[in-house]
Amino acid sequence: MTESQHFRKLEQAYLNARCNEYYQPQIKISRGEAEIVIAVQEKYFHAAHAVHGSVYFKMLDDAAYFAVNSLVRDVFVLTVSFHLHLLRPISRGTMRAIGKAYFSSRALYAGESILYDDKGREIARGSGLFAKSKLEIGKG
């Protein structure tokens, strides 16, 4: 399987995930990077009429996760830990998460991501550690 085929296979696995039926994301994966875009919808709002932090977490974790998994061709990785900083609210437009892998060893990988609004302003950032699972890509 070529590198490009690996990226497309990961993108398809992401888009086929049942939870993404709710969010309707777009994803683009390249070597060590991933970009995820979700349109802001009121159904994501908390009581103060802005997107709930759980959506921030999902996008940041997913972007860092797939940036890391772009480097691992045989199995899916697992999020071991993830930390985020919520910097500003968003209530319209689109949210775009850019993830990058920045460390790898035999057993552990690290990735980070930044979440932007459609004006290019940073609204959150996160970083996490990831480990290989035993679940082969394409078998889940």
CYANA upper distance limits for C-alpha pairs under 8 A (distance plus 0.5 A):
  1 MET  CA      5 GLN  CA      6.51
  1 MET  CA      6 HIS  CA      7.02
  2 THR  CA      6 HIS  CA      6.79
  3 GLU  CA      7 PHE  CA      6.90
  3 GLU  CA     31 ARG  CA      8.49
  4 SER  CA      8 ARG  CA      6.82
  4 SER  CA     30 SER  CA      8.25
  5 GLN  CA      9 LYS  CA      6.58
  6 HIS  CA     10 LEU  CA      6.80
  6 HIS  CA     70 SER  CA      7.86
  6 HIS  CA     73 ARG  CA      7.18
  7 PHE  CA     11 GLU  CA      6.69
  7 PHE  CA     29 ILE  CA      6.11
  7 PHE  CA     30 SER  CA      6.93
  7 PHE  CA     70 SER  CA      6.79
  8 ARG  CA     12 GLN  CA      6.63
  8 ARG  CA     29 ILE  CA      8.03
  9 LYS  CA     13 ALA  CA      6.70
  9 LYS  CA    138 GLY  CA      8.14
 10 LEU  CA     14 TYR  CA      6.71
 10 LEU  CA     29 ILE  CA      8.36
 10 LEU  CA     66 PHE  CA      8.11
 10 LEU  CA     70 SER  CA      8.20
 10 LEU  CA    137 ILE  CA      8.32
 11 GLU  CA     15 LEU  CA      6.71
 11 GLU  CA     27 ILE  CA      6.78
 11 GLU  CA     28 LYS  CA      7.31
 11 GLU  CA     29 ILE  CA      7.34
 12 GLN  CA     16 ASN  CA      6.52
 13 ALA  CA     17 ALA  CA      6.87
 13 ALA  CA    138 GLY  CA      8.11
 14 TYR  CA     20 ASN  CA      8.11
 14 TYR  CA     27 ILE  CA      8.49
 15 LEU  CA     20 ASN  CA      6.83
 15 LEU  CA     25 PRO  CA      7.83
 15 LEU  CA     26 GLN  CA      8.19
 15 LEU  CA     27 ILE  CA      8.33
 16 ASN  CA     20 ASN  CA      7.69
 16 ASN  CA     21 GLU  CA      8.44
 17 ALA  CA     21 GLU  CA      7.86
 18 ARG  CA     22 TYR  CA      8.42
 19 CYS  CA     23 TYR  CA      7.75
 20 ASN  CA     24 GLN  CA      6.05
 20 ASN  CA     25 PRO  CA      7.13
 23 TYR  CA     38 ILE  CA      7.25
 24 GLN  CA     38 ILE  CA      7.23
 25 PRO  CA     36 ILE  CA      7.06
 25 PRO  CA     37 VAL  CA      6.08
 25 PRO  CA     38 ILE  CA      5.31
 25 PRO  CA     39 ALA  CA      8.19
 26 GLN  CA     36 ILE  CA      6.06
 26 GLN  CA     37 VAL  CA      5.64
 26 GLN  CA     38 ILE  CA      7.14
 27 ILE  CA     34 ALA  CA      7.62
 27 ILE  CA     35 GLU  CA      6.09
 27 ILE  CA     36 ILE  CA      5.03
 27 ILE  CA     37 VAL  CA      7.08
 28 LYS  CA     34 ALA  CA      6.20
 28 LYS  CA     35 GLU  CA      5.71
 28 LYS  CA     36 ILE  CA      7.18
 29 ILE  CA     33 GLU  CA      6.44
 29 ILE  CA     34 ALA  CA      4.86
 29 ILE  CA     35 GLU  CA      6.96
 29 ILE  CA     66 PHE  CA      7.60
 29 ILE  CA     67 ALA  CA      7.43
 29 ILE  CA     70 SER  CA      7.57
 30 SER  CA     34 ALA  CA      6.68
 30 SER  CA     67 ALA  CA      7.99
 30 SER  CA     70 SER  CA      7.33
 31 ARG  CA     67 ALA  CA      7.67
 31 ARG  CA     70 SER  CA      6.24
 31 ARG  CA     71 LEU  CA      7.14
 32 GLY  CA     67 ALA  CA      5.19
 32 GLY  CA     68 VAL  CA      6.49
 32 GLY  CA     69 ASN  CA      8.48
 32 GLY  CA     70 SER  CA      6.31
 32 GLY  CA     71 LEU  CA      6.71
 32 GLY  CA    100 LYS  CA      6.09
 32 GLY  CA    101 ALA  CA      5.53
 32 GLY  CA    102 TYR  CA      8.29
 33 GLU  CA     63 ALA  CA      8.27
 33 GLU  CA     64 ALA  CA      8.19
 33 GLU  CA     66 PHE  CA      7.76
 33 GLU  CA     67 ALA  CA      4.66
 33 GLU  CA     68 VAL  CA      7.95
 33 GLU  CA     70 SER  CA      7.83
 33 GLU  CA     98 ILE  CA      7.74
 33 GLU  CA     99 GLY  CA      5.92
 33 GLU  CA    100 LYS  CA      5.03
 33 GLU  CA    101 ALA  CA      6.94
 34 ALA  CA     63 ALA  CA      5.82
 34 ALA  CA     64 ALA  CA      7.56
 34 ALA  CA     66 PHE  CA      6.35
 34 ALA  CA     67 ALA  CA      5.32
 34 ALA  CA     98 ILE  CA      6.38
 34 ALA  CA     99 GLY  CA      5.55
 34 ALA  CA    100 LYS  CA      7.18
 35 GLU  CA     63 ALA  CA      6.51
 35 GLU  CA     96 ARG  CA      7.41
 35 GLU  CA     97 ALA  CA      6.07
 35 GLU  CA     98 ILE  CA      5.12
 35 GLU  CA     99 GLY  CA      6.78
 36 ILE  CA     59 MET  CA      7.31
 36 ILE  CA     62 ASP  CA      8.28
 36 ILE  CA     63 ALA  CA      6.69
 36 ILE  CA     96 ARG  CA      6.15
 36 ILE  CA     97 ALA  CA      5.65
 36 ILE  CA     98 ILE  CA      7.22
 37 VAL  CA     94 THR  CA      7.32
 37 VAL  CA     95 MET  CA      6.14
 37 VAL  CA     96 ARG  CA      4.97
 37 VAL  CA     97 ALA  CA      6.97
 38 ILE  CA     94 THR  CA      6.26
 38 ILE  CA     95 MET  CA      5.87
 38 ILE  CA     96 ARG  CA      7.18
 39 ALA  CA     92 ARG  CA      8.46
 39 ALA  CA     93 GLY  CA      6.66
 39 ALA  CA     94 THR  CA      4.79
 39 ALA  CA     95 MET  CA      6.75
 40 VAL  CA     44 TYR  CA      7.79
 40 VAL  CA     51 VAL  CA      7.90
 40 VAL  CA     90 ILE  CA      8.49
 40 VAL  CA     91 SER  CA      7.14
 40 VAL  CA     92 ARG  CA      5.88
 40 VAL  CA     93 GLY  CA      6.08
 40 VAL  CA     94 THR  CA      5.80
 40 VAL  CA     95 MET  CA      7.26
 41 GLN  CA     45 PHE  CA      8.01
 41 GLN  CA     91 SER  CA      8.32
 41 GLN  CA     92 ARG  CA      7.69
 42 GLU  CA     49 HIS  CA      8.12
 42 GLU  CA     50 ALA  CA      8.31
 42 GLU  CA     51 VAL  CA      8.14
 42 GLU  CA     91 SER  CA      8.18
 44 TYR  CA     50 ALA  CA      8.15
 44 TYR  CA     51 VAL  CA      5.72
 44 TYR  CA     52 HIS  CA      6.50
 44 TYR  CA     55 VAL  CA      7.68
 45 PHE  CA     49 HIS  CA      5.77
 45 PHE  CA     50 ALA  CA      5.30
 45 PHE  CA     51 VAL  CA      4.82
 45 PHE  CA     52 HIS  CA      5.86
 45 PHE  CA     91 SER  CA      8.13
 46 HIS  CA     50 ALA  CA      6.46
 46 HIS  CA     51 VAL  CA      6.72
 46 HIS  CA     52 HIS  CA      5.68
 49 HIS  CA     91 SER  CA      7.25
 50 ALA  CA     89 PRO  CA      6.56
 50 ALA  CA     90 ILE  CA      6.01
 50 ALA  CA     91 SER  CA      5.03
 51 VAL  CA     55 VAL  CA      7.40
 51 VAL  CA     56 TYR  CA      8.36
 51 VAL  CA     89 PRO  CA      7.34
 51 VAL  CA     90 ILE  CA      6.37
 51 VAL  CA     91 SER  CA      6.43
 52 HIS  CA     56 TYR  CA      7.66
 53 GLY  CA     57 PHE  CA      6.68
 53 GLY  CA     86 LEU  CA      7.85
 54 SER  CA     58 LYS  CA      6.64
 55 VAL  CA     59 MET  CA      6.72
 56 TYR  CA     60 LEU  CA      6.61
 56 TYR  CA     86 LEU  CA      8.20
 56 TYR  CA    115 LEU  CA      7.98
 56 TYR  CA    124 ALA  CA      7.65
 57 PHE  CA     61 ASP  CA      6.37
 57 PHE  CA     84 LEU  CA      7.60
 58 LYS  CA     62 ASP  CA      6.38
 59 MET  CA     63 ALA  CA      6.54
 59 MET  CA     97 ALA  CA      6.55
 59 MET  CA    115 LEU  CA      8.10
 60 LEU  CA     64 ALA  CA      6.76
 60 LEU  CA     84 LEU  CA      8.41
 60 LEU  CA     97 ALA  CA      6.52
 60 LEU  CA     98 ILE  CA      8.28
 60 LEU  CA     99 GLY  CA      7.73
 60 LEU  CA    112 GLU  CA      8.35
 60 LEU  CA    113 SER  CA      6.02
 60 LEU  CA    114 ILE  CA      7.19
 60 LEU  CA    115 LEU  CA      7.11
 60 LEU  CA    125 ARG  CA      7.39
 60 LEU  CA    126 GLY  CA      6.55
 60 LEU  CA    127 SER  CA      8.48
 61 ASP  CA     65 TYR  CA      6.28
 61 ASP  CA     79 THR  CA      8.50
 61 ASP  CA     82 PHE  CA      7.52
 61 ASP  CA    113 SER  CA      8.06
 61 ASP  CA    126 GLY  CA      7.91
 61 ASP  CA    127 SER  CA      8.25
 61 ASP  CA    128 GLY  CA      7.95
 62 ASP  CA     66 PHE  CA      6.58
 63 ALA  CA     67 ALA  CA      6.65
 63 ALA  CA     97 ALA  CA      6.56
 63 ALA  CA     98 ILE  CA      6.47
 63 ALA  CA     99 GLY  CA      4.93
 63 ALA  CA    100 LYS  CA      8.10
 63 ALA  CA    113 SER  CA      6.77
 64 ALA  CA     68 VAL  CA      6.79
 64 ALA  CA     98 ILE  CA      8.13
 64 ALA  CA     99 GLY  CA      4.81
 64 ALA  CA    100 LYS  CA      6.32
 64 ALA  CA    101 ALA  CA      7.14
 64 ALA  CA    111 GLY  CA      5.41
 64 ALA  CA    112 GLU  CA      5.72
 64 ALA  CA    113 SER  CA      5.93
 64 ALA  CA    127 SER  CA      7.68
 64 ALA  CA    128 GLY  CA      7.74
 65 TYR  CA     69 ASN  CA      6.61
 65 TYR  CA     77 VAL  CA      7.98
 65 TYR  CA     78 LEU  CA      8.39
 65 TYR  CA     79 THR  CA      7.57
 65 TYR  CA     99 GLY  CA      8.15
 65 TYR  CA    111 GLY  CA      7.40
 65 TYR  CA    130 PHE  CA      7.77
 66 PHE  CA     70 SER  CA      6.40
 66 PHE  CA     99 GLY  CA      8.07
 67 ALA  CA     71 LEU  CA      7.88
 67 ALA  CA     99 GLY  CA      6.13
 67 ALA  CA    100 LYS  CA      5.71
 67 ALA  CA    101 ALA  CA      5.82
 67 ALA  CA    111 GLY  CA      7.48
 68 VAL  CA     72 VAL  CA      7.56
 68 VAL  CA     77 VAL  CA      8.33
 68 VAL  CA    100 LYS  CA      7.69
 68 VAL  CA    101 ALA  CA      5.50
 68 VAL  CA    109 TYR  CA      7.23
 68 VAL  CA    110 ALA  CA      7.60
 68 VAL  CA    111 GLY  CA      6.71
 68 VAL  CA    130 PHE  CA      8.12
 69 ASN  CA     73 ARG  CA      7.74
 69 ASN  CA     76 PHE  CA      7.05
 69 ASN  CA     77 VAL  CA      6.60
 72 VAL  CA     76 PHE  CA      7.92
 72 VAL  CA     77 VAL  CA      8.19
 73 ARG  CA    137 ILE  CA      8.09
 74 ASP  CA    136 GLU  CA      6.37
 74 ASP  CA    137 ILE  CA      6.54
 75 VAL  CA    132 LYS  CA      7.08
 75 VAL  CA    133 SER  CA      6.71
 75 VAL  CA    134 LYS  CA      6.76
 75 VAL  CA    135 LEU  CA      5.95
 75 VAL  CA    136 GLU  CA      4.69
 75 VAL  CA    137 ILE  CA      5.45
 76 PHE  CA    132 LYS  CA      6.78
 76 PHE  CA    133 SER  CA      6.21
 76 PHE  CA    134 LYS  CA      7.89
 76 PHE  CA    135 LEU  CA      6.38
 76 PHE  CA    136 GLU  CA      6.76
 76 PHE  CA    137 ILE  CA      6.23
 77 VAL  CA    130 PHE  CA      6.64
 77 VAL  CA    131 ALA  CA      5.81
 77 VAL  CA    132 LYS  CA      4.78
 77 VAL  CA    133 SER  CA      5.71
 78 LEU  CA    130 PHE  CA      5.85
 78 LEU  CA    131 ALA  CA      5.82
 78 LEU  CA    132 LYS  CA      6.64
 78 LEU  CA    133 SER  CA      6.53
 79 THR  CA    128 GLY  CA      7.59
 79 THR  CA    129 LEU  CA      6.63
 79 THR  CA    130 PHE  CA      5.06
 79 THR  CA    131 ALA  CA      7.22
 80 VAL  CA    128 GLY  CA      7.77
 80 VAL  CA    129 LEU  CA      5.82
 80 VAL  CA    130 PHE  CA      5.60
 80 VAL  CA    131 ALA  CA      7.09
 81 SER  CA    128 GLY  CA      5.86
 81 SER  CA    129 LEU  CA      5.84
 81 SER  CA    130 PHE  CA      7.72
 82 PHE  CA    126 GLY  CA      7.47
 82 PHE  CA    127 SER  CA      6.19
 82 PHE  CA    128 GLY  CA      4.58
 82 PHE  CA    129 LEU  CA      7.06
 83 HIS  CA    126 GLY  CA      5.90
 83 HIS  CA    127 SER  CA      6.01
 83 HIS  CA    128 GLY  CA      6.73
 84 LEU  CA    124 ALA  CA      7.64
 84 LEU  CA    125 ARG  CA      6.12
 84 LEU  CA    126 GLY  CA      4.49
 84 LEU  CA    127 SER  CA      7.08
 85 HIS  CA    124 ALA  CA      5.98
 85 HIS  CA    125 ARG  CA      5.88
 85 HIS  CA    126 GLY  CA      6.68
 86 LEU  CA    123 ILE  CA      7.01
 86 LEU  CA    124 ALA  CA      5.06
 86 LEU  CA    125 ARG  CA      7.38
 87 LEU  CA    122 GLU  CA      7.92
 87 LEU  CA    123 ILE  CA      5.43
 87 LEU  CA    124 ALA  CA      5.50
 87 LEU  CA    125 ARG  CA      8.36
 88 ARG  CA    122 GLU  CA      8.36
 88 ARG  CA    123 ILE  CA      5.32
 88 ARG  CA    124 ALA  CA      7.48
 89 PRO  CA    123 ILE  CA      7.31
 90 ILE  CA    117 ASP  CA      7.71
 90 ILE  CA    123 ILE  CA      8.17
 93 GLY  CA    117 ASP  CA      7.62
 93 GLY  CA    118 ASP  CA      6.53
 94 THR  CA    117 ASP  CA      6.46
 94 THR  CA    118 ASP  CA      5.94
 95 MET  CA    115 LEU  CA      7.15
 95 MET  CA    116 TYR  CA      6.23
 95 MET  CA    117 ASP  CA      5.48
 95 MET  CA    118 ASP  CA      7.00
 96 ARG  CA    115 LEU  CA      6.04
 96 ARG  CA    116 TYR  CA      5.65
 96 ARG  CA    117 ASP  CA      6.95
 96 ARG  CA    118 ASP  CA      7.97
 97 ALA  CA    113 SER  CA      6.93
 97 ALA  CA    114 ILE  CA      6.03
 97 ALA  CA    115 LEU  CA      4.76
 97 ALA  CA    116 TYR  CA      6.80
 98 ILE  CA    113 SER  CA      5.82
 98 ILE  CA    114 ILE  CA      5.96
 98 ILE  CA    115 LEU  CA      7.03
 99 GLY  CA    111 GLY  CA      7.40
 99 GLY  CA    112 GLU  CA      6.11
 99 GLY  CA    113 SER  CA      4.53
 99 GLY  CA    114 ILE  CA      7.14
100 LYS  CA    111 GLY  CA      6.00
100 LYS  CA    112 GLU  CA      5.98
100 LYS  CA    113 SER  CA      6.68
101 ALA  CA    109 TYR  CA      8.02
101 ALA  CA    110 ALA  CA      6.42
101 ALA  CA    111 GLY  CA      4.64
101 ALA  CA    112 GLU  CA      6.99
102 TYR  CA    109 TYR  CA      8.31
102 TYR  CA    110 ALA  CA      6.32
102 TYR  CA    111 GLY  CA      6.06
102 TYR  CA    112 GLU  CA      7.93
103 PHE  CA    109 TYR  CA      5.94
103 PHE  CA    110 ALA  CA      5.45
103 PHE  CA    111 GLY  CA      7.54
104 SER  CA    108 LEU  CA      6.37
104 SER  CA    109 TYR  CA      4.80
104 SER  CA    110 ALA  CA      6.95
105 SER  CA    109 TYR  CA      6.80
107 ALA  CA    131 ALA  CA      6.58
107 ALA  CA    132 LYS  CA      7.43
108 LEU  CA    129 LEU  CA      7.40
108 LEU  CA    130 PHE  CA      6.40
108 LEU  CA    131 ALA  CA      5.48
108 LEU  CA    132 LYS  CA      8.00
109 TYR  CA    129 LEU  CA      6.23
109 TYR  CA    130 PHE  CA      5.52
109 TYR  CA    131 ALA  CA      6.65
110 ALA  CA    127 SER  CA      7.91
110 ALA  CA    128 GLY  CA      6.25
110 ALA  CA    129 LEU  CA      5.08
110 ALA  CA    130 PHE  CA      6.55
111 GLY  CA    127 SER  CA      6.19
111 GLY  CA    128 GLY  CA      6.03
111 GLY  CA    129 LEU  CA      7.07
111 GLY  CA    130 PHE  CA      8.29
112 GLU  CA    125 ARG  CA      8.09
112 GLU  CA    126 GLY  CA      6.15
112 GLU  CA    127 SER  CA      4.54
112 GLU  CA    128 GLY  CA      6.80
113 SER  CA    125 ARG  CA      6.19
113 SER  CA    126 GLY  CA      5.87
113 SER  CA    127 SER  CA      6.77
114 ILE  CA    122 GLU  CA      7.32
114 ILE  CA    123 ILE  CA      8.29
114 ILE  CA    124 ALA  CA      6.47
114 ILE  CA    125 ARG  CA      4.82
114 ILE  CA    126 GLY  CA      7.00
115 LEU  CA    122 GLU  CA      6.32
115 LEU  CA    123 ILE  CA      6.12
115 LEU  CA    124 ALA  CA      5.55
115 LEU  CA    125 ARG  CA      6.39
116 TYR  CA    120 GLY  CA      5.97
116 TYR  CA    121 ARG  CA      5.78
116 TYR  CA    122 GLU  CA      4.99
116 TYR  CA    123 ILE  CA      5.90
116 TYR  CA    124 ALA  CA      7.68
117 ASP  CA    121 ARG  CA      5.99
117 ASP  CA    122 GLU  CA      7.16
117 ASP  CA    123 ILE  CA      7.07
135 LEU  CA    139 LYS  CA      7.40
135 LEU  CA    140 GLY  CA      7.16
136 GLU  CA    140 GLY  CA      7.53
